Every structure is written in structure tokens, then in C-alpha cells.
Amino acid sequence: MPKGEKIVIRAVSKPDEDNPQAITNWFFESFNLSGKDDTPERKMFAIIVNNSLQGVGTTSKGLSAELKQPLSTVIYNLNKFIDSGLVVRKGREYFLRGSDFQSTIQEIQAEMVAEFNRMMQFASKLDELFTSEVYGTGREQTATKREKRAKAAKK
């Protein structure tokens, strides 16, 4: 995962598998994207996906012209898609991250697993720091409190 990349995934109730609109809404909500039903944001995403599935990139200027939206609005939404991890920029063109939705989700999953593995490498170090004199809030401090209580009880 590139430095500073933020992918937000929300737990959202499972949609009706036979309803394409419900599945699309679920997907957008799961990735913390707004845009219900037939909004310019949804249309923009659909264009990017359709083009990507054909191996063709999408430009911000092309989206702006096709959707009759200001370039600033298009770029704002493109950045949200990139932040979600679903879309990547290659040169001046935007593509779905993988060759299709399934590979896109697999790539995001692999990055998240790798990121959690990196975090696990530091988890034991954090445990050590919190139980040492560095932070003084862990087991050593608890042991010190126990010793003080024991000394007080002896008096």
C-alpha cells in the first residue's frame, strides 16, 4: 500500500443478489463512496469500469465533456475513487484497479493483508514498549503498584 493511502471499507448489510441497483449501492456504500443511483458520480464510475473492462483508459477531460460536469468536480470524484483503492491513474488515464471487479477486490485484499502483516511485526514491539520504562504504563507499573500494596499491608 503506498505511503499515506487510505482505504475505507464499511460493513454494510448484504444486498439482494438479484437486484443490480442494490448490489451497486452496496458496493459504493462499502467503499464509503456517495452517489446514489443515477448521479454523475455513479455514471463516471460506470464509464471508468466499462472502459477498463475493454482495456481502455478514461481521461478527466473526456468524463467532463461526456457528463457535462465541471472538470473540478470530475477530478474531485476521481480522487475519491483513487482514495477508495478502486481506481488507479496511469499517466493521464484512469482505470479500474484490476482487470475486473473480482481482481480489483483481490488486489485490495492482498494489500490489506500485507499491511496487517507489517503491523503484526510491530505489535510485539509495542507490547514491549508499553511494559517497559519507555511508557511505564504496563506490567512493570502494575508490578510496582502490587509491591507498594504489599509493603503497605505489612505495616
N, C-alpha and C positions, 0 to 999 in steps of 0.2 A: 504494500500500500504506500503510495507516495507520501512524503512528509506533509503532514497537515491535512491530508484528505479526511473528509468526514462523510461517512455513510450512515444514514439513519434508517433503521428498519423497525417498523412498529408492528406489534401484534394486533391484527385486525381479524374480526370474525370471518370465518370461511364463507366464500360466496357460493351462490347456487351455480353448480358446474355447467348448467345448460344455458345460462344467461351471459352472453358475451359482454354486455354492458356492466353487469355486476362483477365479472372477473376483471375487467379493465379498471373499474372503480377500486376494487380490492387491491390490485397491483399498484395503482397510484397512491392509495392511502398507505399501503405497506411501506412504500419508499418515501413517505412523508411529502408527497407532491400534491399540490392542489389541482384544481381544474376538473370540474365535474362534466361529464357527458360531452357536449358538443362545443367546448370552449376552444379558443385559439391555441391554448397550451396543449390540449389534447390533440388537436389537428396537427400541430407542429411535431409532437412526439410520433404520431402515426406516420407522418411524411418521412421522418428520420428512419423509423423502423422499416417501412416499406422500401425505401431506397437502400437501406443497409442489407435487407434480405435479397436484393438484386445486385449487391456488390457495388453500389453507387453511394457516394457521399452526398451530403446536403450542406449548402452554404447558408450563412446567415442572411445574406442579401437575397438569395433565392426564396427563403422562407418568408422574409419581409414582403417581397413582391407577391408571392402566391397567397399569403394570408392577409395582405393589405394591413399589416401591423407595422408600427414604427420599429426601426432597426434596434433601438434601445430596448424595447420590450422583448424582441426576439432574442437578443443577446442575454438579457436578464434570465429568460426561461432556459436558454441553452446552458447557462452557468448552473442553474438549478439541476438540470438533467445530469450535467457532469458531476456536480457535488453528490448526487444520489448514487453515482457509480454506474449508472445505466448507459451513459453516453460518453464517448471519447472524441477528442478532437485530433485529427491528423492533418496537419497543415492548416488549410482554410476550410476543411470539410469536417462534418460531424457524422459519426456512425454509432449504431448500437454497439455496445462494448464487445459482445461476442458476435458470432455469425448468425445467431438467433437468440430467442429469449432463454432457452434452456442453457446454452453455453454461456450466456451473459450471467445468469444466476450462478452457474458453476464457477465462473471466474471470480465473482464477488465472494462466494463461499470460500474458495481456496485462499483468497487474500485475507479474509477474516480469520480463518483457521491459523494461517501463518502469523497474523498479528497477535492472536491469543497465545500462540506458542512462544512468541517473543516476550509477551507479558509474563508467562509462566516462568521463564528463565529468571526474571527479576523478582518473582513472588517470594521465593525463599530468602533472597537478599533483603527484601522489605521486612520479612519476619525477623531476620537477624537485627536489622536496624531498630525496629520497634522494641526489641527485647534487650537492646544494648544501651550503653550510656549515651549514644547519639541522640535518641529521643527520650529515653528514660521513662517511657510510659508502659513498658511491657512487663515481662515476667520478673526482671530484676527489681523493678519498683514494687511489684506485688510481694516479692520475697522480702524486701526491706520493710514493708508495712507489716508483714507477718512477724518479722523479727522484733519490730517495735512493740507490737501487741504482746508478744511472748515476754519481752522484758518488762512491760507494764504489768502483766499478770503476775510476774514473780515478785513484784514489790508489794 
